[in-house]
Amino acid sequence: MQSQDTLTAPRSFADDPSIQKRRWTLLIILNLFTFMATLDGSIVNIALPSISQTLELPVAQTEWVVTSYLMVICAAILFFGKLGDIFGKIKVFKWGMLLFLIGSLLCGLSNTLITLILSRAVQALGAAMTMANNQGIVTEIFPKNERGKALGLIGTFVSLGSIAGPSLGGVIVSGLGWQYIFWVNVPIGLAAVIIAWRLLPKDVSLLKVKIDASGSILFTLFILALFSGLLLGQQTGYNNPWIIASFIASVFVLAAFLSVEARKAEPLLQLSLFKNPLFSLSILCGFLTFAANFAYNILSPFYLQSILNLSPFHAGLVLMVFPVIMVIVSPLSGALSDKIGSELLTFVGLLLMFATHIGLASLHDGSPLSIVILLIAMLGLGNGIFQPGNNSLIMSQAPRSQLGVAGSVNSLVRNVGMVTGITVATTVLFHTMSTKAGYRVTDLIPGRPDIFLFGMKAAYTTSAVICLVAALLTGLRLWSARRKKHEADKKDLSTVMQ
């Protein structure tokens, strides 16, 4: 018996010769916007001092320029994933491209904190529309034997965008000014939009379902309550009654959301996806790695500029090592995952990340720049090995009718990981610094690099533990996959002998 989620058209992009001929060109378009959307979640970090100075604001307030973008993406991404399954993933992706460009233009024109945050919200809505549907589009377009490579490249550009922000941002801010970290999106994105409108095909996979309005509202309220508590708690302290109330509210709203989704025939979030242990485990590992990576992302610019006294330009060049290594490694890892499977590669990648974070925790004010560059290269290598295989495992577990939701869940978890990483890293950093200084610290202390380094060591030790947990979970996944393969081989051998 067919459900209401029946696809309206039985054919797929994989059966269309004209689409198959240009599938790699289409992937380039998807990757370009994937890169820009994730880049804008992190590129602002290194520009915060300049934005703070230009707008005459304390750094604590300008952090909302970063976090508001991530909050809006997290709040909207499940909705746009479902919208893509209903009205067409490609249609939603294309309109998201336009909205992202409008937001980018407005960000550069902003001259107050309020207008900048509102412009970032517009930009984030466009980013959420593209992020929620890119992996689903790739999974539909590419045949199974190339899917790992294609998703690997999507994963590469996701990671590149999220990690390359400080490096590219440092170069742009020092040469042109902070407005251009947003304006640089406009000409590149406009060219991509024109090409996308000409080359991207019409959607063929649509669901005959209604939009889950109550689920969308509840999930948005949950994200706003949770993230407001996490981010404001850094400034006022987590024992503040309003912060505690925010966390309690987020728990109740989440419970209400899950209760509503479990009863609905057409939910915003298909909870049945999480009944697949491989999907859930891969999603969790993705969350943990992005949390660890964003600890590095938020700490490394301060270490390079404030401790090693590098200029934003030179700090940007050093940080560029990470994305360069990923560009080289990720496609190779994605292709290899198609041949040997993803479990071993993700395990090796996480072990490398764990070792690197231990190395980062040992850095001090006299560390040679060559050692710093080596550690950054190792981190890029570990991520380049891990991300393609993990994304392939996630998307391969979702049925075709739920690719938009699965892709949006993956993107949601990634962005929640980013916010969590920022929150955990800065909370551990400032708490440890405050303990050493003997009073509450929420910024670097001039003339006391030892206090920052003390806090940085604690923060990187925490991120190393996060990587270790992910590695252990991935090791469990590898052991389980090999056990199943061994049992299948024994069964086949027994059948042949009979």
NORLINUR-V366108 format. One record per residue. NEAR is the number of other C-alpha atoms within 10 Angstrom. D_FIRST is the distance of its C-alpha to the first C-alpha in whole Angstrom. Layout:
# NORLINUR-V366108
NEAR;D_FIRST + NEAR;D_FIRST
This chain:
# NORLINUR-V366108
3;0 + 6;4 + 8;7 + 12;10 + 16;11 + 14;10 + 18;13 + 11;15 + 11;17 + 8;16 + 11;20 + 13;21 + 22;25 + 16;25 + 12;25 + 11;28 + 10;31 + 11;33 + 18;31 + 16;32 + 10;36 + 13;36 + 19;34 + 15;37 + 16;38 + 20;35 + 20;35 + 15;39 + 20;38 + 26;35 + 23;38 + 17;41 + 27;39 + 26;38 + 22;41 + 24;43 + 28;40 + 27;41 + 25;44 + 26;45 + 26;44 + 26;47 + 28;49 + 24;51 + 23;52 + 27;55 + 24;56 + 22;56 + 15;60 + 18;60 + 24;58 + 17;60 + 13;63 + 12;62 + 13;61 + 12;63 + 15;61 + 13;60 + 16;58 + 15;56 + 12;55 + 24;54 + 15;52 + 20;49 + 23;49 + 19;47 + 22;45 + 20;44 + 25;43 + 27;41 + 22;40 + 21;38 + 29;36 + 28;35 + 24;34 + 24;32 + 32;31 + 30;27 + 26;27 + 30;28 + 34;25 + 32;23 + 26;24 + 31;24 + 27;21 + 21;20 + 18;23 + 21;24 + 29;26 + 25;28 + 19;29 + 23;30 + 26;32 + 20;34 + 15;35 + 26;35 + 26;38 + 18;40 + 18;40 + 29;41 + 26;44 + 17;45 + 26;45 + 27;47 + 20;49 + 21;50 + 25;50 + 19;53 + 16;55 + 17;55 + 14;58 + 13;57 + 18;55 + 12;53 + 14;52 + 20;51 + 20;49 + 18;47 + 23;47 + 31;45 + 22;43 + 21;42 + 29;42 + 31;40 + 25;37 + 29;37 + 32;37 + 33;34 + 32;32 + 32;33 + 31;33 + 34;29 + 33;28 + 29;30 + 30;28 + 27;25 + 23;27 + 23;28 + 25;25 + 17;24 + 24;27 + 22;28 + 15;27 + 14;27 + 11;30 + 17;32 + 22;30 + 31;32 + 25;35 + 29;33 + 32;32 + 29;35 + 26;37 + 29;35 + 28;36 + 31;40 + 27;40 + 25;39 + 28;41 + 26;44 + 26;43 + 27;43 + 28;46 + 27;48 + 27;49 + 30;52 + 25;54 + 22;53 + 28;54 + 29;57 + 21;58 + 21;57 + 22;59 + 16;62 + 12;62 + 10;61 + 16;60 + 23;57 + 21;56 + 19;55 + 24;52 + 23;50 + 19;52 + 16;51 + 21;47 + 18;48 + 11;50 + 14;47 + 21;44 + 14;45 + 11;45 + 19;42 + 20;41 + 11;42 + 14;41 + 20;37 + 14;37 + 9;38 + 15;36 + 19;33 + 14;30 + 12;28 + 17;25 + 18;22 + 24;19 + 19;18 + 21;16 + 15;15 + 17;16 + 14;20 + 15;23 + 19;23 + 12;27 + 14;28 + 22;26 + 22;28 + 15;32 + 20;31 + 25;31 + 23;34 + 17;36 + 24;35 + 21;37 + 19;40 + 21;41 + 21;40 + 23;42 + 18;45 + 24;46 + 23;46 + 23;48 + 18;50 + 19;51 + 19;52 + 13;55 + 13;56 + 17;55 + 17;52 + 9;54 + 13;54 + 9;52 + 14;50 + 22;49 + 16;48 + 13;46 + 21;44 + 19;43 + 15;42 + 17;40 + 23;38 + 15;37 + 11;36 + 21;34 + 20;32 + 14;32 + 16;31 + 22;28 + 16;27 + 12;26 + 16;25 + 19;22 + 15;21 + 9;20 + 13;19 + 14;15 + 17;17 + 21;20 + 25;22 + 25;22 + 18;19 + 12;21 + 9;18 + 18;20 + 13;23 + 10;22 + 12;22 + 12;26 + 18;27 + 21;26 + 15;27 + 20;31 + 26;31 + 23;30 + 18;33 + 26;35 + 22;35 + 25;36 + 26;39 + 29;40 + 29;40 + 28;42 + 28;45 + 26;45 + 24;46 + 28;49 + 23;50 + 26;50 + 21;51 + 19;54 + 21;55 + 23;57 + 20;59 + 20;60 + 21;61 + 17;63 + 16;64 + 19;65 + 17;66 + 13;67 + 16;65 + 16;65 + 25;61 + 20;61 + 17;62 + 25;60 + 26;57 + 16;58 + 21;58 + 26;55 + 24;53 + 20;54 + 27;50 + 27;48 + 15;50 + 20;49 + 27;46 + 18;46 + 14;47 + 20;45 + 29;42 + 23;41 + 17;42 + 27;40 + 33;37 + 22;38 + 18;39 + 26;36 + 19;34 + 13;36 + 10;37 + 18;34 + 25;34 + 23;35 + 20;39 + 24;39 + 31;38 + 25;40 + 17;43 + 25;43 + 28;43 + 20;46 + 22;48 + 31;47 + 25;48 + 17;51 + 23;52 + 29;51 + 19;54 + 20;56 + 24;56 + 20;57 + 15;60 + 18;61 + 18;64 + 14;67 + 8;69 + 12;66 + 11;66 + 12;64 + 10;63 + 13;61 + 18;59 + 16;58 + 15;57 + 22;55 + 26;53 + 22;53 + 23;51 + 28;49 + 30;48 + 24;47 + 28;45 + 30;43 + 32;43 + 32;42 + 33;39 + 32;37 + 32;36 + 31;34 + 29;33 + 27;31 + 26;30 + 23;29 + 21;27 + 25;25 + 19;24 + 18;22 + 21;20 + 11;17 + 17;17 + 17;15 + 22;18 + 29;21 + 32;23 + 28;22 + 30;23 + 28;26 + 31;27 + 23;27 + 26;30 + 29;32 + 25;32 + 22;33 + 26;36 + 24;37 + 23;37 + 22;39 + 28;41 + 25;42 + 22;42 + 27;45 + 24;47 + 23;47 + 20;48 + 28;50 + 22;52 + 22;52 + 20;53 + 26;56 + 24;57 + 21;57 + 23;59 + 26;62 + 18;62 + 14;63 + 16;66 + 15;67 + 9;68 + 10;66 + 14;63 + 18;62 + 18;59 + 14;61 + 14;63 + 13;67 + 9;69 + 7;71 + 11;69 + 16;67 + 16;67 + 21;65 + 26;62 + 21;62 + 18;62 + 24;59 + 30;58 + 22;58 + 20;56 + 28;53 + 26;53 + 21;53 + 20;50 + 29;48 + 26;49 + 16;48 + 23;44 + 29;44 + 21;45 + 17;42 + 25;40 + 24;41 + 15;41 + 17;37 + 26;37 + 19;39 + 15;37 + 20;34 + 19;36 + 14;37 + 14;33 + 17;32 + 14;35 + 12;35 + 12;31 + 12;32 + 12;35 + 12;33 + 12;31 + 12;34 + 12;35 + 12;32 + 12;33 + 11;36 + 10;36 + 9;34 + 8;36 + 7;39 + 6;37
